[in-house]
Amino acid sequence: MKTKKLKKDKTILTDLRAIRDKISEELKGKTTEQIVEYLKKKKTLHPKSVWQ
């Protein structure tokens, strides 16, 4: 019986999970107001000027 080798390369999914874990650690234990301020200060992928 032959087995298939799995790719061990870094994928988009692993990148997204790493980003999610980082954000989760940064927001752990913060209040709602602190989270809102955190999100306002973070750089977004799409600036507001694009969406208006």
C-alpha positions as CSV (number, residue, x, y, z in Angstrom):
1,M,0.0,0.0,0.0
2,K,1.4,3.4,-1.0
3,T,1.0,6.5,1.0
4,K,0.8,10.0,-0.3
5,K,3.2,12.6,0.9
6,L,1.6,15.7,2.3
7,K,2.9,19.2,1.4
8,K,4.7,20.8,4.3
9,D,4.8,24.3,2.7
10,K,3.4,27.3,4.3
11,T,-0.1,28.0,3.0
12,I,-2.5,30.9,3.1
13,L,-4.5,29.0,5.7
14,T,-1.5,28.8,8.1
15,D,-0.8,32.5,7.6
16,L,-4.4,33.4,8.4
17,R,-4.3,31.2,11.5
18,A,-1.1,32.9,12.7
19,I,-2.7,36.3,12.2
20,R,-5.8,35.3,14.0
21,D,-3.7,33.9,16.9
22,K,-1.6,37.1,17.1
23,I,-4.8,39.3,17.2
24,S,-6.4,37.1,19.8
25,E,-3.3,37.4,22.1
26,E,-3.3,41.2,21.7
27,L,-7.0,41.5,22.5
28,K,-7.0,39.0,25.4
29,G,-8.3,40.7,28.6
30,K,-9.3,44.0,27.0
31,T,-12.5,45.8,27.5
32,T,-14.9,46.6,24.7
33,E,-13.7,50.2,24.7
34,Q,-10.1,49.2,24.5
35,I,-10.8,46.8,21.6
36,V,-12.6,49.6,19.7
37,E,-9.5,51.9,20.2
38,Y,-7.2,49.0,19.1
39,L,-9.2,48.5,15.9
40,K,-9.3,52.3,15.1
41,K,-5.5,52.5,15.4
42,K,-4.7,49.4,13.3
43,K,-3.9,49.9,9.7
44,T,-6.5,48.4,7.4
45,L,-6.1,46.6,4.1
46,H,-8.7,48.9,2.5
47,P,-8.6,52.6,3.6
48,K,-11.9,54.3,4.3
49,S,-11.4,56.6,1.3
50,V,-11.8,53.5,-1.0
51,W,-15.2,52.6,0.5
52,Q,-16.7,56.1,0.5
